[in-house]
Amino acid sequence: MAKKYPVVIDMHSHIRVPEVVEFMKDYPITATGPGTDDWYVENSRSNSSANMIQLEEKRKVVSTQPAVRIDQMDDRGVDIQIISVNFPNTCLWMEPEIGLTAARLANSGIAEFCAHKPDRLFGMAAVPLQDPDLAAAELERCVKELGFRGAWINSHVRARDIGEAQFRPFWKKAEELDVPVFVHPLNAVDFDRMKKYFLFNAIGNTHEETLAMASLIYEGIMDDFPKLKAGICHGGGYLPYYPGRVDYCWETNRGGARDAAKEKPSSYFKRFYYDSNTFDLEALGVLIRNAGVSQVMYGSDWPAIPENYFQHIEALPELSDEDRQRIVWKNAAELFKIPV
């Protein structure tokens, strides 16, 4: 597939940093209540932990060895990947300074991984968002000292929505640095209802992304930081596919919605950025129609999703050749400032 394009950029891929995994074992979750269950940690209380650990062990080689990652990128026709940590997250249940230590361990691991092929691997920062000032400072350090292209954050912080006022210092810094921040799901707050059938992933992930996107809209983050580059993983959750209901509630001011956001929710869709990881050809088409081709980029969620849905970009009949060029590499090259 690479022959059709100057480069193929996969903007959604993950690695595992073993040092962080070991570090986390000394800090089990002891709190109770919403947002404290987490499937990333082996010694957390979640019943899903064992299953997730088994899955991550299968991905361990490709998630920790850059030479193996490059070989697999070559096999898949991918020239460049944007790298972030997914297993584990940056320890949001820890005290802020300890969380910062975990985040810095993660960022050191990302930097070391990317240094193997610095023209093909580009990092995204992990930040301790439980302390927005520390998170802002760590983002700035990673961008200015490590050459990272932005940040990868979770969809809530201990069940607090990421658009709430306390997190504004972080969003202000991201806008100031002119780097993107992508939201990746953390376990749904209503986690107990999603433990069976892998629903915490099948439904919970996109549910979380929907709440995060709505929070950034309704809490005024998108209004007050007009140059902010915010992205939502997995095709943006559910919101871009079902605008009518949220627009109606805004127009009729249900729950004070119209007092919160300056414009109807769907008008913000073209402000966000999205990966193409919708798992569905028709859904990808809806996303592009509602958000605009300039906002969508190829993202695989490798190695969590071994299937390659790149063919959906090729198969959408309404896309022009230039549209495909934008989705496959141009949009990401511009957003992440990657020289091509």
C-alpha positions as a Markdown table, in Angstrom:
| # | Residue | x | y | z |
|---|---|---|---|---|
| 1 | Met | 0.0 | 0.0 | 0.0 |
| 2 | Ala | 2.9 | 2.4 | 0.6 |
| 3 | Lys | 3.5 | 2.7 | -3.1 |
| 4 | Lys | 0.4 | 4.8 | -3.5 |
| 5 | Tyr | 1.6 | 7.3 | -0.9 |
| 6 | Pro | 4.8 | 9.1 | -0.2 |
| 7 | Val | 4.6 | 7.8 | 3.4 |
| 8 | Val | 2.0 | 6.0 | 5.5 |
| 9 | Ile | 1.7 | 7.5 | 9.0 |
| 10 | Asp | 0.0 | 5.5 | 11.8 |
| 11 | Met | -0.9 | 8.0 | 14.5 |
| 12 | His | -2.3 | 5.6 | 17.0 |
| 13 | Ser | 0.1 | 3.0 | 18.3 |
| 14 | His | 1.3 | 1.9 | 21.8 |
| 15 | Ile | 4.3 | 0.5 | 23.6 |
| 16 | Arg | 4.7 | -0.9 | 27.0 |
| 17 | Val | 7.4 | 0.4 | 29.3 |
| 18 | Pro | 8.5 | -2.5 | 31.7 |
| 19 | Glu | 10.0 | -0.1 | 34.2 |
| 20 | Val | 6.6 | 1.5 | 34.7 |
| 21 | Val | 4.9 | -1.8 | 35.1 |
| 22 | Glu | 7.4 | -2.8 | 37.9 |
| 23 | Phe | 7.1 | 0.6 | 39.5 |
| 24 | Met | 3.3 | 0.4 | 39.6 |
| 25 | Lys | 3.3 | -2.9 | 41.5 |
| 26 | Asp | 4.5 | -1.0 | 44.6 |
| 27 | Tyr | 1.5 | 1.3 | 44.4 |
| 28 | Pro | -1.7 | -0.8 | 44.4 |
| 29 | Ile | -5.1 | 1.0 | 44.2 |
| 30 | Thr | -6.3 | 1.3 | 47.8 |
| 31 | Ala | -9.1 | 3.9 | 47.3 |
| 32 | Thr | -12.7 | 3.0 | 46.6 |
| 33 | Gly | -15.4 | 4.7 | 44.6 |
| 34 | Pro | -15.9 | 5.9 | 41.0 |
| 35 | Gly | -12.8 | 5.9 | 38.8 |
| 36 | Thr | -10.6 | 3.8 | 41.1 |
| 37 | Asp | -11.0 | 0.4 | 39.3 |
| 38 | Asp | -8.5 | 0.0 | 36.5 |
| 39 | Trp | -7.7 | -3.0 | 34.3 |
| 40 | Tyr | -4.2 | -2.0 | 33.5 |
| 41 | Val | -2.7 | -3.1 | 36.8 |
| 42 | Glu | -2.1 | -6.7 | 37.8 |
| 43 | Asn | -2.7 | -6.1 | 41.4 |
| 44 | Ser | -5.7 | -3.8 | 41.1 |
| 45 | Arg | -9.1 | -5.0 | 42.2 |
| 46 | Ser | -10.6 | -5.4 | 38.8 |
| 47 | Asn | -11.9 | -8.8 | 37.8 |
| 48 | Ser | -10.7 | -8.1 | 34.3 |
| 49 | Ser | -7.1 | -7.7 | 35.3 |
| 50 | Ala | -6.0 | -11.3 | 34.7 |
| 51 | Asn | -7.5 | -11.3 | 31.2 |
| 52 | Met | -5.8 | -8.0 | 30.3 |
| 53 | Ile | -2.4 | -9.1 | 31.7 |
| 54 | Gln | -2.6 | -12.3 | 29.5 |
| 55 | Leu | -3.4 | -10.2 | 26.4 |
| 56 | Glu | -0.6 | -7.8 | 27.1 |
| 57 | Glu | 1.9 | -10.6 | 27.6 |
| 58 | Lys | 1.1 | -11.8 | 24.1 |
| 59 | Arg | 1.9 | -8.3 | 22.8 |
| 60 | Lys | 5.0 | -7.9 | 25.0 |
| 61 | Val | 7.6 | -8.4 | 22.3 |
| 62 | Val | 6.2 | -6.0 | 19.8 |
| 63 | Ser | 5.4 | -3.6 | 22.6 |
| 64 | Thr | 8.9 | -3.4 | 24.1 |
| 65 | Gln | 11.4 | -4.2 | 21.3 |
| 66 | Pro | 11.7 | -1.4 | 18.7 |
| 67 | Ala | 13.5 | -3.6 | 16.2 |
| 68 | Val | 10.5 | -6.0 | 16.2 |
| 69 | Arg | 8.2 | -3.0 | 15.9 |
| 70 | Ile | 10.0 | -1.6 | 12.8 |
| 71 | Asp | 9.9 | -5.1 | 11.2 |
| 72 | Gln | 6.2 | -5.3 | 11.7 |
| 73 | Met | 5.7 | -1.7 | 10.4 |
| 74 | Asp | 7.5 | -2.7 | 7.3 |
| 75 | Asp | 5.3 | -5.8 | 6.9 |
| 76 | Arg | 2.2 | -3.6 | 7.2 |
| 77 | Gly | 3.5 | -0.9 | 4.9 |
| 78 | Val | 3.7 | 1.7 | 7.6 |
| 79 | Asp | 6.5 | 4.2 | 7.5 |
| 80 | Ile | 6.0 | 6.3 | 10.6 |
| 81 | Gln | 4.2 | 5.7 | 13.9 |
| 82 | Ile | 3.2 | 8.0 | 16.7 |
| 83 | Ile | 4.0 | 6.2 | 19.9 |
| 84 | Ser | 2.3 | 6.4 | 23.3 |
| 85 | Val | 1.9 | 4.2 | 26.3 |
| 86 | Asn | -1.3 | 2.2 | 26.7 |
| 87 | Phe | -0.3 | -0.4 | 29.2 |
| 88 | Pro | -0.1 | 1.0 | 31.8 |
| 89 | Asn | -1.7 | 4.4 | 32.1 |
| 90 | Thr | 0.2 | 7.0 | 34.1 |
| 91 | Cys | -1.0 | 6.0 | 37.5 |
| 92 | Leu | -3.7 | 8.6 | 38.1 |
| 93 | Trp | -4.6 | 7.1 | 41.4 |
| 94 | Met | -1.2 | 7.9 | 42.9 |
| 95 | Glu | -0.2 | 11.0 | 44.8 |
| 96 | Pro | 0.9 | 13.7 | 42.3 |
| 97 | Glu | 4.6 | 13.5 | 42.8 |
| 98 | Ile | 4.6 | 9.7 | 42.6 |
| 99 | Gly | 2.5 | 9.9 | 39.5 |
| 100 | Leu | 5.0 | 12.3 | 38.0 |
| 101 | Thr | 7.7 | 9.8 | 38.7 |
| 102 | Ala | 5.7 | 7.1 | 36.9 |
| 103 | Ala | 5.0 | 9.5 | 34.0 |
| 104 | Arg | 8.7 | 10.4 | 33.6 |
| 105 | Leu | 9.6 | 6.7 | 33.6 |
| 106 | Ala | 7.1 | 6.2 | 30.8 |
| 107 | Asn | 8.4 | 9.2 | 28.9 |
| 108 | Ser | 12.0 | 8.0 | 29.2 |
| 109 | Gly | 10.9 | 4.6 | 27.9 |
| 110 | Ile | 9.1 | 6.2 | 25.0 |
| 111 | Ala | 12.1 | 8.4 | 24.2 |
| 112 | Glu | 14.4 | 5.4 | 24.3 |
| 113 | Phe | 12.1 | 3.4 | 22.1 |
| 114 | Cys | 11.8 | 6.2 | 19.5 |
| 115 | Ala | 15.5 | 6.8 | 19.5 |
| 116 | His | 15.9 | 3.5 | 17.7 |
| 117 | Lys | 14.5 | 5.0 | 14.5 |
| 118 | Pro | 14.0 | 8.7 | 15.2 |
| 119 | Asp | 12.9 | 9.4 | 11.6 |
| 120 | Arg | 10.1 | 6.8 | 11.9 |
| 121 | Leu | 9.0 | 6.8 | 15.6 |
| 122 | Phe | 7.7 | 9.9 | 17.3 |
| 123 | Gly | 6.6 | 10.1 | 21.0 |
| 124 | Met | 3.6 | 11.4 | 22.8 |
| 125 | Ala | 3.9 | 12.4 | 26.5 |
| 126 | Ala | 2.4 | 10.7 | 29.4 |
| 127 | Val | 1.4 | 13.3 | 32.1 |
| 128 | Pro | 0.2 | 13.1 | 35.7 |
| 129 | Leu | -3.1 | 14.9 | 35.1 |
| 130 | Gln | -4.2 | 14.5 | 38.8 |
| 131 | Asp | -2.1 | 17.6 | 39.2 |
| 132 | Pro | -2.7 | 19.8 | 36.2 |
| 133 | Asp | 0.3 | 22.1 | 36.9 |
| 134 | Leu | 2.7 | 19.1 | 37.1 |
| 135 | Ala | 1.1 | 17.7 | 33.9 |
| 136 | Ala | 1.6 | 21.0 | 32.1 |
| 137 | Ala | 5.2 | 21.2 | 33.2 |
| 138 | Glu | 5.9 | 17.6 | 32.1 |
| 139 | Leu | 4.3 | 18.2 | 28.7 |
| 140 | Glu | 6.5 | 21.2 | 28.2 |
| 141 | Arg | 9.6 | 19.2 | 29.2 |
| 142 | Cys | 8.7 | 16.4 | 26.9 |
| 143 | Val | 8.1 | 18.7 | 23.9 |
| 144 | Lys | 11.1 | 21.0 | 24.4 |
| 145 | Glu | 13.7 | 18.5 | 25.7 |
| 146 | Leu | 12.6 | 15.1 | 24.3 |
| 147 | Gly | 11.1 | 16.3 | 21.0 |
| 148 | Phe | 7.7 | 14.7 | 21.7 |
| 149 | Arg | 4.8 | 15.7 | 19.4 |
| 150 | Gly | 2.1 | 16.2 | 22.1 |
| 151 | Ala | 0.4 | 14.3 | 24.9 |
| 152 | Trp | -1.8 | 11.2 | 25.3 |
| 153 | Ile | -4.2 | 11.5 | 28.2 |
| 154 | Asn | -7.0 | 9.4 | 29.7 |
| 155 | Ser | -10.7 | 10.2 | 29.4 |
| 156 | His | -11.2 | 11.1 | 33.1 |
| 157 | Val | -9.1 | 11.7 | 36.2 |
| 158 | Arg | -10.4 | 9.8 | 39.2 |
| 159 | Ala | -13.9 | 10.2 | 37.7 |
| 160 | Arg | -13.5 | 13.9 | 37.2 |
| 161 | Asp | -14.2 | 15.1 | 33.6 |
| 162 | Ile | -11.2 | 16.4 | 31.8 |
| 163 | Gly | -12.9 | 19.6 | 30.8 |
| 164 | Glu | -13.5 | 20.7 | 34.4 |
| 165 | Ala | -12.0 | 24.0 | 35.6 |
| 166 | Gln | -9.2 | 22.4 | 37.6 |
| 167 | Phe | -7.6 | 21.0 | 34.4 |
| 168 | Arg | -7.4 | 24.4 | 32.6 |
| 169 | Pro | -3.7 | 24.9 | 33.3 |
| 170 | Phe | -2.9 | 21.8 | 31.3 |
| 171 | Trp | -5.1 | 22.8 | 28.3 |
| 172 | Lys | -3.7 | 26.3 | 28.4 |
| 173 | Lys | -0.2 | 24.9 | 28.2 |
| 174 | Ala | -1.1 | 22.6 | 25.3 |
| 175 | Glu | -2.5 | 25.5 | 23.3 |
| 176 | Glu | 0.6 | 27.6 | 24.1 |
| 177 | Leu | 2.9 | 24.8 | 23.0 |
| 178 | Asp | 0.8 | 24.3 | 19.8 |
| 179 | Val | 0.8 | 20.5 | 20.2 |
| 180 | Pro | -2.1 | 18.0 | 20.0 |
| 181 | Val | -3.5 | 16.2 | 23.0 |
| 182 | Phe | -5.3 | 13.0 | 22.3 |
| 183 | Val | -7.8 | 11.4 | 24.6 |
| 184 | His | -7.7 | 7.7 | 25.1 |
| 185 | Pro | -10.2 | 5.8 | 27.2 |
| 186 | Leu | -9.7 | 4.9 | 30.8 |
| 187 | Asn | -12.2 | 2.3 | 32.3 |
| 188 | Ala | -15.7 | 3.5 | 32.4 |
| 189 | Val | -16.8 | 5.0 | 35.7 |
| 190 | Asp | -19.7 | 2.6 | 35.8 |
| 191 | Phe | -17.3 | -0.3 | 35.5 |
| 192 | Asp | -19.1 | -2.9 | 37.4 |
| 193 | Arg | -21.8 | -3.1 | 34.8 |
| 194 | Met | -19.2 | -3.8 | 32.0 |
| 195 | Lys | -17.0 | -6.5 | 33.5 |
| 196 | Lys | -18.7 | -9.3 | 31.5 |
| 197 | Tyr | -18.3 | -10.0 | 27.8 |
| 198 | Phe | -15.4 | -7.6 | 27.5 |
| 199 | Leu | -18.0 | -4.8 | 27.5 |
| 200 | Phe | -15.6 | -2.4 | 29.3 |
| 201 | Asn | -13.7 | -2.4 | 26.0 |
| 202 | Ala | -16.4 | -3.0 | 23.4 |
| 203 | Ile | -18.8 | -0.3 | 24.8 |
| 204 | Gly | -16.9 | 1.3 | 27.7 |
| 205 | Asn | -14.1 | 2.7 | 25.6 |
| 206 | Thr | -16.2 | 4.6 | 23.2 |
| 207 | His | -18.6 | 5.7 | 26.0 |
| 208 | Glu | -15.7 | 7.2 | 27.8 |
| 209 | Glu | -14.5 | 9.1 | 24.8 |
| 210 | Thr | -17.9 | 10.4 | 24.2 |
| 211 | Leu | -18.1 | 11.8 | 27.7 |
| 212 | Ala | -14.6 | 13.3 | 27.4 |
| 213 | Met | -15.4 | 15.0 | 24.1 |
| 214 | Ala | -18.7 | 16.4 | 25.6 |
| 215 | Ser | -16.8 | 17.7 | 28.6 |
| 216 | Leu | -14.4 | 19.6 | 26.5 |
| 217 | Ile | -17.3 | 21.2 | 24.6 |
| 218 | Tyr | -19.7 | 21.9 | 27.5 |
| 219 | Glu | -17.1 | 23.0 | 30.0 |
| 220 | Gly | -15.9 | 25.7 | 27.6 |
| 221 | Ile | -12.5 | 24.3 | 26.8 |
| 222 | Met | -13.0 | 24.5 | 23.1 |
| 223 | Asp | -14.4 | 28.0 | 23.3 |
| 224 | Asp | -11.8 | 29.4 | 25.7 |
| 225 | Phe | -8.8 | 27.9 | 23.9 |
| 226 | Pro | -9.6 | 28.4 | 20.3 |
| 227 | Lys | -6.3 | 27.2 | 19.0 |
| 228 | Leu | -6.3 | 24.0 | 21.1 |
| 229 | Lys | -5.7 | 20.8 | 19.1 |
| 230 | Ala | -7.7 | 18.2 | 20.8 |
| 231 | Gly | -8.1 | 14.7 | 19.5 |
| 232 | Ile | -10.4 | 11.8 | 20.4 |
| 233 | Cys | -9.3 | 8.2 | 19.7 |
| 234 | His | -11.3 | 5.4 | 18.2 |
| 235 | Gly | -13.1 | 7.7 | 15.8 |
| 236 | Gly | -14.3 | 10.0 | 18.4 |
| 237 | Gly | -16.4 | 7.8 | 20.5 |
| 238 | Tyr | -20.2 | 8.0 | 19.7 |
| 239 | Leu | -20.7 | 11.8 | 19.5 |
| 240 | Pro | -19.8 | 12.5 | 15.9 |
| 241 | Tyr | -22.2 | 9.8 | 14.7 |
| 242 | Tyr | -25.3 | 11.0 | 16.6 |
| 243 | Pro | -25.4 | 14.8 | 16.6 |
| 244 | Gly | -29.1 | 15.3 | 16.4 |
| 245 | Arg | -29.9 | 14.5 | 20.0 |
| 246 | Val | -27.2 | 16.5 | 21.6 |
| 247 | Asp | -27.9 | 19.4 | 19.3 |
| 248 | Tyr | -31.6 | 19.2 | 20.3 |
| 249 | Cys | -30.8 | 19.2 | 24.0 |
| 250 | Trp | -28.5 | 22.2 | 23.5 |
| 251 | Glu | -31.1 | 24.1 | 21.4 |
| 252 | Thr | -33.8 | 23.5 | 24.0 |
| 253 | Asn | -31.3 | 24.3 | 26.8 |
| 254 | Arg | -31.9 | 21.0 | 28.6 |
| 255 | Gly | -29.9 | 20.9 | 31.8 |
| 256 | Gly | -28.5 | 24.3 | 31.0 |
| 257 | Ala | -26.6 | 22.9 | 28.0 |
| 258 | Arg | -27.1 | 26.1 | 25.9 |
| 259 | Asp | -25.7 | 28.2 | 28.8 |
| 260 | Ala | -22.5 | 26.1 | 28.9 |
| 261 | Ala | -21.4 | 25.9 | 25.2 |
| 262 | Lys | -21.5 | 28.9 | 22.9 |
| 263 | Glu | -22.5 | 26.8 | 19.9 |
| 264 | Lys | -24.4 | 23.6 | 19.3 |
| 265 | Pro | -22.2 | 20.5 | 19.9 |
| 266 | Ser | -22.0 | 19.4 | 16.3 |
| 267 | Ser | -20.4 | 22.7 | 15.4 |
| 268 | Tyr | -17.4 | 21.7 | 17.3 |
| 269 | Phe | -16.9 | 18.4 | 15.5 |
| 270 | Lys | -14.6 | 20.0 | 12.9 |
| 271 | Arg | -12.4 | 21.4 | 15.7 |
| 272 | Phe | -11.4 | 17.9 | 17.0 |
| 273 | Tyr | -9.0 | 15.4 | 15.4 |
| 274 | Tyr | -9.8 | 11.7 | 15.1 |
| 275 | Asp | -8.2 | 8.5 | 14.1 |
| 276 | Ser | -9.7 | 6.2 | 11.5 |
| 277 | Asn | -10.1 | 3.3 | 13.9 |
| 278 | Thr | -13.9 | 2.9 | 13.7 |
| 279 | Phe | -13.9 | -0.9 | 12.8 |
| 280 | Asp | -16.6 | -0.1 | 10.3 |
| 281 | Leu | -16.5 | 1.2 | 6.7 |
| 282 | Glu | -19.8 | 3.1 | 7.0 |
| 283 | Ala | -19.0 | 4.6 | 10.3 |
| 284 | Leu | -15.7 | 6.0 | 8.9 |
| 285 | Gly | -17.7 | 7.6 | 6.2 |
| 286 | Val | -20.1 | 9.2 | 8.7 |
| 287 | Leu | -17.2 | 10.5 | 10.7 |
| 288 | Ile | -15.6 | 12.1 | 7.6 |
| 289 | Arg | -18.8 | 13.7 | 6.6 |
| 290 | Asn | -19.6 | 15.1 | 10.0 |
| 291 | Ala | -16.0 | 16.2 | 11.0 |
| 292 | Gly | -14.3 | 16.8 | 7.7 |
| 293 | Val | -11.6 | 15.0 | 5.8 |
| 294 | Ser | -9.0 | 17.4 | 7.2 |
| 295 | Gln | -9.6 | 16.1 | 10.8 |
| 296 | Val | -9.3 | 12.3 | 10.2 |
| 297 | Met | -6.0 | 10.4 | 10.2 |
| 298 | Tyr | -5.1 | 6.8 | 9.8 |
| 299 | Gly | -4.6 | 5.2 | 13.2 |
| 300 | Ser | -4.5 | 1.4 | 13.9 |
| 301 | Asp | -4.3 | 1.1 | 17.7 |
| 302 | Trp | -1.4 | -1.3 | 17.1 |
| 303 | Pro | -0.6 | -3.7 | 18.6 |
| 304 | Ala | -3.9 | -3.9 | 20.6 |
| 305 | Ile | -5.8 | -4.3 | 17.3 |
| 306 | Pro | -3.9 | -6.8 | 15.1 |
| 307 | Glu | -6.3 | -6.4 | 12.2 |
| 308 | Asn | -5.4 | -3.7 | 9.7 |
| 309 | Tyr | -8.4 | -1.6 | 8.8 |
| 310 | Phe | -6.4 | 0.5 | 6.4 |
| 311 | Gln | -8.6 | -1.0 | 3.6 |
| 312 | His | -11.5 | 1.1 | 4.8 |
| 313 | Ile | -9.7 | 4.2 | 3.7 |
| 314 | Glu | -9.1 | 2.7 | 0.3 |
| 315 | Ala | -12.7 | 1.4 | 0.0 |
| 316 | Leu | -14.8 | 4.5 | 0.8 |
| 317 | Pro | -16.2 | 5.4 | -2.6 |
| 318 | Glu | -16.8 | 9.1 | -1.7 |
| 319 | Leu | -13.2 | 9.8 | -1.1 |
| 320 | Ser | -11.1 | 11.4 | -3.8 |
| 321 | Asp | -7.4 | 10.6 | -4.3 |
| 322 | Glu | -6.5 | 13.8 | -2.5 |
| 323 | Asp | -8.8 | 12.9 | 0.4 |
| 324 | Arg | -7.0 | 9.6 | 0.8 |
| 325 | Gln | -3.6 | 11.3 | 0.8 |
| 326 | Arg | -4.8 | 13.6 | 3.5 |
| 327 | Ile | -6.1 | 10.8 | 5.7 |
| 328 | Val | -3.1 | 8.5 | 5.1 |
| 329 | Trp | -0.3 | 11.0 | 5.8 |
| 330 | Lys | -0.9 | 14.7 | 5.1 |
| 331 | Asn | -3.1 | 15.5 | 8.1 |
| 332 | Ala | -0.9 | 13.7 | 10.5 |
| 333 | Ala | 2.3 | 15.2 | 9.1 |
| 334 | Glu | 0.8 | 18.7 | 9.6 |
| 335 | Leu | -0.7 | 18.0 | 13.0 |
| 336 | Phe | 2.4 | 16.3 | 14.5 |
| 337 | Lys | 4.9 | 18.5 | 12.6 |
| 338 | Ile | 6.6 | 15.6 | 11.0 |
| 339 | Pro | 8.9 | 16.5 | 8.1 |
| 340 | Val | 8.0 | 14.4 | 5.0 |
